[in-house]
Amino acid sequence: MNEFIGKVQIDETHYPGEDYYSDGAIEDRLLDIVETYPEENYNEIINDSEDWAILYHLSHLRGNIVEWLPIEKKQSVLEIGAGCGAVTGVLSQKAAKVDCIDLSKKRSLINATRNKEKDNITIKLGNFQDVEASLTEKYDWITLIGVFEYGKAYISSDNPYVDFLKIIKKHLKPNGKIVIAIENRLGLKYFAGCVEDHSGILFDGIEGYQHGGLAETFSKQELTTVLKEAGFPIADFYYPYPDYKLPLYIFSDDYLPQAGSLHIHQNYDRLRVNAFDEIKAYDSLIASGLFPLFSNSFLIILEGDE
């Protein structure tokens, strides 16, 4: 079954009939906003609401994570875990075609409504493994923006993160690229007193996720190991600041921050403790050449086989 919201196609072939993941009433509010207001009003709404969820889902800063990528207008993109479409719109402006996968119909309706004038977006509803098995084409780019950490929820296996990447790799064109944006388990903000993004527990990731949970993030070395096991011996790491969610800067190993250039305390959405001044700590890490290990987030680009 297919339906259209404006020019955006929603494919419900693999939709189980209900949303198993929801943030509750805020999604109804978001849908009402995108149905009622044009995009140019979003910043005013964000400012008036003072609500993290509104900021997170509607801020134009979200698109910065992919806006700079060299995606060509003739190319195709598979966006896994498209959610409410904060990144989808930017991808559709850059590419010829964007196929999205998402389990939530409510979030997909938000995505489709805000992007309803774009005629190159198809949203495939359903569990990743069900939708993936039906894909018949290969893509130039595949994005996992805030998605890879949920690998063990997507994939049923003994090594879900490695297997997740192996499955995705099958859908790349020759020399195609996978883009991963994910929090750093050892990001400085966590040491400084921010709660872990997914569990809401202080020091949870630093202590190795002793409380369990659906999501798991990694240090740079841990990610490098996972990527190699999945068949990606070379990975280009980038460092979004303050993080990948609302990135103002994206640093690389060739262009690292200088002392004094990092100036944002992390506490967007939750109360936090202040164990130390993370701005001063970053200056110390930069001087010691350790910034890449303690970046709050990573952006990773992987290239498939020729």
C-alpha positions as CSV (number, residue, x, y, z in Angstrom):
1,M,0.0,0.0,0.0
2,N,1.3,3.4,-0.9
3,E,0.1,6.9,-0.1
4,F,1.3,10.4,-0.9
5,I,1.8,13.4,1.3
6,G,2.2,16.1,-1.3
7,K,4.8,14.7,-3.6
8,V,6.4,12.4,-1.0
9,Q,5.6,8.7,-1.4
10,I,5.1,6.6,1.8
11,D,5.4,2.8,1.1
12,E,3.6,0.8,3.8
13,T,4.3,-2.6,2.3
14,H,6.3,-3.7,5.4
15,Y,4.6,-1.6,8.0
16,P,3.5,-3.8,10.9
17,G,0.4,-1.7,11.5
18,E,1.4,0.2,14.6
19,D,4.4,2.2,15.8
20,Y,6.5,0.3,18.3
21,Y,8.6,3.4,19.0
22,S,7.3,6.8,19.9
23,D,8.2,9.9,21.9
24,G,4.5,10.4,22.7
25,A,2.6,13.7,22.6
26,I,5.6,15.7,21.3
27,E,5.2,13.9,17.9
28,D,1.6,15.1,17.7
29,R,2.8,18.6,18.4
30,L,5.5,18.3,15.7
31,L,3.1,17.1,13.2
32,D,0.7,20.0,13.9
33,I,3.6,22.4,13.5
34,V,4.8,21.1,10.1
35,E,1.2,21.0,8.9
36,T,0.5,24.5,10.0
37,Y,3.7,26.5,9.5
38,P,6.2,26.8,6.6
39,E,9.9,26.1,7.3
40,E,10.8,29.7,7.6
41,N,8.8,29.9,10.8
42,Y,10.6,27.1,12.5
43,N,13.3,29.2,14.2
44,E,10.6,31.5,15.7
45,I,8.7,28.4,17.0
46,I,11.9,26.9,18.4
47,N,12.7,30.1,20.3
48,D,9.1,30.5,21.7
49,S,8.8,26.9,22.7
50,E,12.1,26.5,24.7
51,D,11.6,22.7,24.2
52,W,14.6,20.5,23.4
53,A,12.5,18.1,21.2
54,I,11.2,21.0,19.1
55,L,14.8,22.3,18.7
56,Y,16.2,18.9,17.9
57,H,13.7,18.0,15.3
58,L,13.2,21.3,13.6
59,S,16.5,23.2,13.8
60,H,18.1,23.9,10.4
61,L,21.4,23.1,12.2
62,R,20.6,19.4,12.0
63,G,21.2,19.5,8.2
64,N,24.8,20.7,8.7
65,I,25.9,17.1,9.3
66,V,25.4,16.2,5.7
67,E,25.1,19.5,3.9
68,W,28.9,19.6,3.2
69,L,29.1,16.1,1.8
70,P,30.0,15.9,-1.9
71,I,26.7,14.3,-2.9
72,E,26.1,14.9,-6.6
73,K,22.7,15.7,-8.1
74,K,22.8,12.5,-10.2
75,Q,23.3,10.3,-7.2
76,S,21.0,8.2,-5.0
77,V,20.8,8.1,-1.2
78,L,19.4,5.6,1.3
79,E,18.7,7.2,4.6
80,I,18.3,4.6,7.3
81,G,16.3,5.8,10.3
82,A,15.1,9.1,8.8
83,G,12.8,9.9,11.7
84,C,11.1,13.3,11.5
85,G,13.1,14.4,8.4
86,A,15.5,16.9,9.8
87,V,18.2,15.6,7.4
88,T,16.0,14.2,4.7
89,G,15.3,17.6,3.2
90,V,19.0,18.5,2.8
91,L,19.7,15.1,1.2
92,S,16.9,15.6,-1.3
93,Q,18.2,19.0,-2.3
94,K,21.6,17.4,-3.0
95,A,20.7,14.1,-4.6
96,A,18.6,12.8,-7.5
97,K,16.7,10.4,-5.2
98,V,16.4,9.7,-1.5
99,D,14.9,6.5,-0.2
100,C,14.2,6.6,3.6
101,I,13.6,3.7,6.0
102,D,11.8,4.2,9.2
103,L,9.7,2.1,11.6
104,S,7.5,4.9,12.8
105,K,4.5,6.1,10.7
106,K,3.9,9.2,12.9
107,R,7.5,10.3,12.4
108,S,7.3,9.5,8.7
109,L,4.2,11.6,8.4
110,I,6.1,14.5,10.0
111,N,9.0,13.9,7.5
112,A,6.7,13.7,4.5
113,T,4.7,16.8,5.5
114,R,7.7,19.1,6.0
115,N,9.2,17.9,2.7
116,K,5.9,17.6,0.8
117,E,7.0,19.8,-2.1
118,K,10.0,17.5,-2.9
119,D,9.3,14.9,-5.6
120,N,12.4,12.7,-5.1
121,I,11.7,11.2,-1.6
122,T,10.2,7.8,-0.9
123,I,9.7,6.7,2.7
124,K,9.7,2.9,3.3
125,L,7.9,2.1,6.5
126,G,8.8,-1.0,8.5
127,N,11.5,-2.9,10.5
128,F,14.9,-2.4,8.9
129,Q,15.5,-6.1,8.3
130,D,12.1,-6.5,6.5
131,V,12.5,-3.5,4.3
132,E,16.2,-4.2,3.6
133,A,15.4,-7.7,2.3
134,S,13.1,-6.1,-0.3
135,L,15.6,-3.5,-1.6
136,T,16.5,-4.2,-5.2
137,E,18.8,-1.4,-6.1
138,K,22.2,-0.1,-4.9
139,Y,22.9,3.4,-3.7
140,D,25.8,5.9,-4.0
141,W,25.4,7.0,-0.4
142,I,23.9,5.3,2.7
143,T,23.4,7.4,5.9
144,L,23.1,6.3,9.5
145,I,22.7,9.6,11.3
146,G,22.0,8.8,15.0
147,V,21.1,5.2,14.0
148,F,24.2,3.0,14.3
149,E,24.1,3.0,18.1
150,Y,20.8,1.1,17.8
151,G,22.4,-1.7,15.8
152,K,21.5,-4.4,18.3
153,A,17.8,-3.4,18.1
154,Y,17.9,-3.5,14.3
155,I,19.9,-6.7,13.9
156,S,19.3,-10.1,15.6
157,S,22.8,-11.6,15.8
158,D,25.7,-12.3,18.1
159,N,27.7,-9.4,16.5
160,P,24.9,-7.0,15.5
161,Y,27.1,-3.9,14.8
162,V,29.4,-5.7,12.5
163,D,26.6,-7.5,10.8
164,F,24.6,-4.3,10.4
165,L,27.4,-2.8,8.4
166,K,27.9,-6.0,6.3
167,I,24.2,-6.0,5.4
168,I,24.3,-2.3,4.5
169,K,27.4,-2.7,2.4
170,K,25.5,-5.1,0.1
171,H,23.4,-2.1,-1.0
172,L,26.3,0.2,-2.0
173,K,27.2,0.9,-5.6
174,P,30.9,0.5,-6.5
175,N,32.8,3.2,-4.6
176,G,29.6,4.1,-2.7
177,K,29.9,5.6,0.7
178,I,28.4,5.0,4.1
179,V,28.0,7.9,6.5
180,I,27.7,7.3,10.2
181,A,27.1,10.0,12.9
182,I,27.2,8.8,16.4
183,E,28.1,9.9,20.0
184,N,31.5,9.1,21.4
185,R,31.2,6.8,24.4
186,L,34.1,8.8,25.9
187,G,33.0,12.2,24.8
188,L,34.3,15.0,27.1
189,K,30.8,16.2,27.9
190,Y,30.1,12.9,29.7
191,F,33.2,13.3,32.0
192,A,32.2,16.9,32.6
193,G,28.7,15.9,33.9
194,C,26.3,15.4,31.1
195,V,24.1,12.4,31.3
196,E,24.5,9.7,28.6
197,D,22.3,10.7,25.7
198,H,20.3,7.5,25.4
199,S,20.0,6.2,29.0
200,G,19.9,9.6,30.8
201,I,22.3,8.1,33.4
202,L,25.4,9.9,34.5
203,F,28.7,8.2,33.4
204,D,26.7,5.3,31.9
205,G,28.8,5.0,28.7
206,I,32.0,5.8,30.5
207,E,31.4,2.9,32.8
208,G,30.6,0.5,30.0
209,Y,26.8,0.5,30.0
210,Q,26.4,-1.5,33.2
211,H,22.6,-0.8,33.1
212,G,22.0,-2.3,29.6
213,G,19.7,-0.5,27.3
214,L,18.8,-0.5,23.6
215,A,21.6,1.7,22.4
216,E,25.4,1.5,22.7
217,T,28.0,4.0,21.6
218,F,31.7,3.5,21.2
219,S,35.1,5.0,21.6
220,K,37.2,5.8,18.5
221,Q,39.3,2.7,18.9
222,E,36.2,0.5,19.5
223,L,34.6,1.9,16.4
224,T,37.7,1.4,14.3
225,T,37.8,-2.3,15.4
226,V,34.1,-2.8,14.5
227,L,34.6,-1.1,11.1
228,K,37.6,-3.3,10.3
229,E,35.7,-6.5,11.2
230,A,32.9,-5.4,8.9
231,G,35.3,-5.0,6.0
232,F,36.1,-1.4,6.1
233,P,39.9,-1.2,6.9
234,I,40.0,2.5,6.1
235,A,37.6,5.0,7.8
236,D,37.7,8.8,7.6
237,F,36.9,10.2,11.0
238,Y,35.4,13.7,11.4
239,Y,34.6,15.5,14.7
240,P,31.3,17.5,14.8
241,Y,31.2,20.2,17.5
242,P,29.5,20.6,19.8
243,D,28.1,17.3,18.6
244,Y,26.5,15.7,15.5
245,K,23.0,16.7,16.5
246,L,23.4,20.5,16.2
247,P,26.9,20.8,14.6
248,L,28.3,24.3,14.2
249,Y,31.8,23.0,13.1
250,I,33.0,19.8,11.7
251,F,36.7,19.2,12.3
252,S,39.0,16.6,10.7
253,D,42.4,15.1,11.4
254,D,43.7,17.5,8.8
255,Y,42.0,20.5,10.4
256,L,41.7,20.1,14.2
257,P,40.5,22.8,16.6
258,Q,43.0,25.3,18.1
259,A,43.1,26.3,21.7
260,G,40.3,28.8,22.5
261,S,38.1,27.7,19.5
262,L,35.7,25.5,21.4
263,H,33.4,27.5,23.6
264,I,30.1,25.7,24.2
265,H,29.0,24.0,27.4
266,Q,26.8,21.0,26.7
267,N,23.4,20.9,28.5
268,Y,20.7,21.3,25.8
269,D,18.1,19.0,27.1
270,R,18.7,17.8,30.6
271,L,20.0,19.0,34.0
272,R,23.6,18.2,34.5
273,V,26.4,18.4,37.1
274,N,29.4,20.5,36.4
275,A,32.4,18.4,37.3
276,F,34.8,20.8,35.6
277,D,35.0,23.4,33.0
278,E,34.9,21.4,29.7
279,I,36.1,24.4,27.7
280,K,39.3,24.6,29.6
281,A,39.6,20.9,29.5
282,Y,39.3,20.9,25.8
283,D,42.0,23.4,25.5
284,S,44.2,21.1,27.5
285,L,43.3,18.1,25.4
286,I,44.0,20.1,22.2
287,A,47.4,21.1,23.5
288,S,48.1,17.4,24.2
289,G,46.9,16.2,20.8
290,L,44.1,14.2,22.3
291,F,41.0,16.0,21.0
292,P,40.0,13.3,18.5
293,L,39.7,10.7,21.3
294,F,37.4,12.9,23.4
295,S,35.3,14.6,20.7
296,N,31.6,14.5,21.8
297,S,30.6,12.9,18.5
298,F,32.0,11.2,15.5
299,L,31.1,11.5,11.8
300,I,32.6,8.6,9.8
301,I,32.8,8.1,6.1
302,L,33.3,4.6,4.8
303,E,33.9,3.6,1.2
304,G,32.7,0.4,-0.4
305,D,34.5,-1.8,-2.8
306,E,35.4,-0.7,-6.3
